């Protein structure tokens, strides 16, 4: 059972150029194969919103996290049950993520 964290860097070296010719396809494949997805909504990056929407469309459980003010997110995203953390302080997500990941994967 896989758990995918969106916005985690996928390096080109991690991808087979023959099996997956583009980064976007690699992310889509990983979302499809994952049991759940952690979405880092920090800085309101459109690609992460797209990937979160794709996960939602596949009915994959998503666990949103964010280090920037939630008020800066689009209205349809800012009200998600998002775990907030201070930039560079992802260690503080440990407890909240542990609880949510266990709930999703059991």
C-alpha positions as CSV (number, residue, x, y, z in Angstrom):
1,X,0.0,0.0,0.0
2,X,1.6,3.3,-1.1
3,X,1.2,6.8,0.4
4,X,2.1,9.6,-2.0
5,X,3.1,13.1,-0.8
6,X,2.4,15.7,-3.5
7,X,4.9,18.5,-3.8
8,X,7.7,16.1,-2.8
9,X,10.3,16.3,-5.4
10,X,10.4,13.6,-8.1
11,X,13.8,13.7,-9.6
12,X,14.2,12.8,-13.3
13,X,16.6,10.1,-12.1
14,X,13.7,8.4,-10.3
15,X,11.8,8.0,-13.5
16,X,12.4,5.5,-16.3
17,X,12.5,7.4,-19.5
18,X,11.0,4.4,-21.3
19,X,8.1,3.6,-18.9
20,X,7.2,7.2,-18.1
21,X,8.1,9.9,-20.6
22,X,6.9,12.9,-18.5
23,X,6.9,14.0,-15.0
24,X,3.1,14.7,-15.2
25,X,2.5,11.1,-16.2
26,X,4.7,9.9,-13.4
27,X,2.7,11.8,-10.8
28,X,-0.7,10.6,-12.3
29,X,0.6,7.0,-12.2
30,X,1.7,7.4,-8.6
31,X,-1.6,8.9,-7.5
32,X,-3.4,6.0,-9.2
33,X,-1.2,3.5,-7.3
34,X,-1.4,5.2,-3.9
35,X,-3.8,4.3,-1.1
36,X,-3.8,8.0,0.0
37,X,-2.2,11.3,-0.9
38,X,-0.6,14.0,1.2
39,X,-1.1,17.3,-0.5
40,X,1.1,20.3,0.5
41,X,-1.0,23.3,-0.4
42,X,1.7,25.8,0.6
43,X,2.1,28.7,-1.7
44,X,-1.1,27.8,-3.6
45,X,0.7,26.0,-6.4
46,X,-1.7,25.2,-9.2
47,X,0.0,21.9,-10.0
48,X,-0.7,20.6,-6.5
49,X,-4.3,21.7,-6.7
50,X,-4.6,19.8,-10.0
51,X,-3.0,16.7,-8.5
52,X,-5.3,17.0,-5.4
53,X,-8.3,17.3,-7.6
54,X,-7.2,14.2,-9.6
55,X,-6.8,12.3,-6.3
56,X,-10.3,13.4,-5.3
57,X,-11.7,12.3,-8.6
58,X,-10.3,8.9,-8.0
59,X,-11.8,9.0,-4.5
60,X,-8.3,8.7,-3.0
61,X,-8.2,9.9,0.6
62,X,-6.2,13.2,0.7
63,X,-4.5,14.7,3.7
64,X,-3.9,18.4,3.1
65,X,-1.0,20.2,4.8
66,X,0.0,23.9,4.5
67,X,2.7,26.2,5.8
68,X,1.3,29.4,4.3
69,X,-1.8,31.2,5.6
70,X,-5.0,29.3,4.7
71,X,-6.7,32.6,3.9
72,X,-4.5,32.8,0.8
73,X,-5.9,29.6,-0.6
74,X,-8.8,29.5,-3.1
75,X,-12.2,29.5,-1.3
76,X,-13.0,25.9,-2.3
77,X,-9.7,24.7,-0.8
78,X,-9.2,26.8,2.3
79,X,-12.0,25.1,4.2
80,X,-10.5,21.6,3.9
81,X,-9.4,20.1,7.2
82,X,-5.8,21.1,6.6
83,X,-2.9,20.4,9.0
84,X,-1.0,23.7,9.4
85,X,2.8,23.9,10.0
86,X,5.4,26.6,10.1
87,X,7.7,26.7,7.0
88,X,10.7,24.4,7.5
89,X,9.0,22.8,10.5
90,X,7.5,19.7,9.0
91,X,8.7,17.7,12.1
92,X,5.7,19.3,13.9
93,X,3.4,17.5,11.5
94,X,4.4,14.1,12.9
95,X,1.6,13.6,15.4
96,X,-1.2,14.9,13.2
97,X,0.0,13.1,10.1
98,X,0.4,9.9,12.1
99,X,-3.2,10.0,13.3
100,X,-4.6,10.8,9.9
101,X,-2.5,8.3,8.0
102,X,-3.5,5.6,10.4
103,X,-7.1,6.5,10.0
104,X,-6.9,6.4,6.2
105,X,-4.9,3.2,5.9
106,X,-7.0,1.1,8.4
